[in-house]
Amino acid sequence: MCPTTAIFCNRGRPAFRSPEKLIQDIRTIRSFTGSPIFMVHDPRMGGDARADDFFDLLSKERLSNEFVFELFYPADTAFFEMVQRSVPAWSLQVTIETQDERLRENNGKFVCSNEDVEQTLAQALSHGCRKLDMFFMVGIPGQSAASAMQIIDYCEHLVLRFKADPRLHFFVAPLGPFLDPGSRAFEDPKLGYKHLHTTLEEHR
């Protein structure tokens, strides 16, 4: 059971919008804009069957809008082939937070090897991703100043590995200005964050 889901939503697990509801949202958006549509969260949340149904319905919409997807864990060739079949153009956002595999495991973000991360990037780029944004964080639990600076070295490694592919972009930002109340990082002390403010008044 997700503790924050139980505390704030009185549910034993997250509730996911059905693929049909997501398609209705997309139809509403495209009715007033041709701008890119950003699908917040990994489309595989809620299971592979839900993702398969969503992309199958999406492919039948014949959209002209570009799509922006997020990934929360590595993806394989089959996933990117499904994306490529479903939309005319797409981009990707990936938040791994740190190049340090141990810290990622502690924080539950992209719990895999850097090689698995890079294989995912390679698959995305080879399947037509138009822009791939990678996000890193400074200030996560257990991160030293030296480890934070090594983010730069890892970005350089990726530039070299992917031959300075202009579609690959890096963003490094501090964790802040505060932890989101209700998030797992805020509610679960085992993740190692120190609370400076806990009430609404203190945040104000």
N, C-alpha and C positions, 0 to 999 in steps of 0.2 A: 504494500500500500504506500502511495506517495503521501508523506505526512502533511505537506502543505495543501494538497488537494482535500484531505480529510478535514483539516482545520478551517479552511476558507470556503470550501465549496460543498462540504458535507457529502463528499463522494468517496468511494473506495478506490477509484481510479479516474484518470482524466476522461472528459467527454469530448469526442471528436465529431465535427460536422461531417455529415455523410458526403460521399462524392457528388451526389445529386445536388445537395445544398451548395457545395463549392462551385459547381457549374452555374447555378442560379446567380451566385455572387459575381462570377466572371461575366455573365451576360449583362448584369446590371452595369458593371464597370465599362464594358465595351460599348454600351448604349450611349455613353456621354464622352468617351475619350478613346483615342487611339494610342495613348501613352503606354509604356511598359506596365505590366501587372506584377506586383511583388507578392509572391505567396509566402507569407510569414510562417516559419517553421518547416522542418523537413517533411516532404510529402509522404515519406514512409512511416511517419508517426501514426500509430493506430494499426500497423501491420501491413505486410506486403500485399495482401488481398485487397485492402482498401486502396492502396496506391495503384495497383493494377486497374481497378475499376475506375479510379479517377482519371488516369491517363488515357484509358480507353474512351471514356466519355469526352475528354478534352480533345482528343484527336478528331472527333466527329464534329466539333464546333467550327473548324476551319477558320481560326482566328487570324487576324492580321497583327494583333498586339504582340510585342515581345514579352516574354516571361522572365522573371527573376526568381530563382529557387534558392533555398538554403539546404545545406547538408549538415547533419549532426554526427555522422559517422561515415566510414568509407563506403563508396559505391562502386559497383562493378560494371562491366561492359553492357550487360543486359539492361541495367537501369538507364544508362545514358542512351542506349538505342531506343528505349521506350520514350525518353524525353524528346529525342530527336524526331521521332515519328509523330509526336503529339502537337508540337508548336512550330511556327515558322522561324522563330528566332528566340534564343534564350541566353541568359547569363546566370552566374552562380555566385553565391556568397558562402564562404566557409570560415567559421570562427574556431581556430584550434587553440587560441589564447597563448600558447607557448610552444617552443620547439622541444622543451624538456618532457620526454615521454613519462617520466615518473610523476611530474606535477600534473600532467593531463590525467593520469590515472587517478591521482588523489582527488582531483576536482570533477571527475566524470565527464570530461570534454575530449572527444576524439580519442577514446581509449584504444590506442593501436600504435604501431611503430611509425616512425617518420617515413619509412619506405612505403607503408600502406597509404599514408597521406599523399605521398608523391605519386603513387600509382593512380590514385583517385584523380589528382590534378591532371595527370597525363591522359586518362580516359576522357575526362571532361573536354580538354582542349582538342583531342582527336575526334570528338563527336560534335564539333561545331559550336562549342561555347564561345559567345562573342566577347565576354568580359568576365574575368574570374577575380573576385575580390577576396583577399585573405586578411583576416583580422587577428591581431595579437594584442595581449593585455599586459600592462605593467601594474603590479600591486596585488597579484593573486597570492593566496596563502602558500608559504614555503618558498617563494621566489626571492632569490638574492639579487643584489645589484648586478653582480657578474652575469647571472643567468638572464636577467632582463636585457643586458647589453648583447648577449649572444643571439638574441632575436635578429639583430642586424646581420650577424654572420650567417644565420640560417637563410635569411632572405637573399643574401648574396649567393649562397649555394643554389637556391631555387632559380635565380636569374641565370646562373651558369648552366644548370641542368636543363633548363627549358630554352636555352639560347636566346635570352632576353626577349621572349615572346611578349609583344606589346599588350596582349590581352590580360596578362598577369599583373595585378596591382596589390600592393601591401599597405596595410594600415596598422599603426601601433598607437594605442591610446591608454591613458591611465584608467584604472577602474574607479569610476566616480561619476558624479559627485557623491553618490551614496548607494548603498545596497538597496535594492527594491524590496520594501516590506512585502512579505508573502512569498518571496522567492525562496528556493531551497537554501541559497547561500545565506539569506537573512535568518531563516528559521532553524537551520541545523548547525549547532555549534561545532559539530565534529569536522566541518569543512574548514574551520580555522580562522574565520573572520572575526574581528573584534568590533563589537557594537559601540559606537559613540552616541547614537541616538536610537531610541526604541519607540517612543510615542509620537503621535502626530504633532503635539505641541513642541516637542524637542526638535523635530524636523523643521517646523516653522521657524 
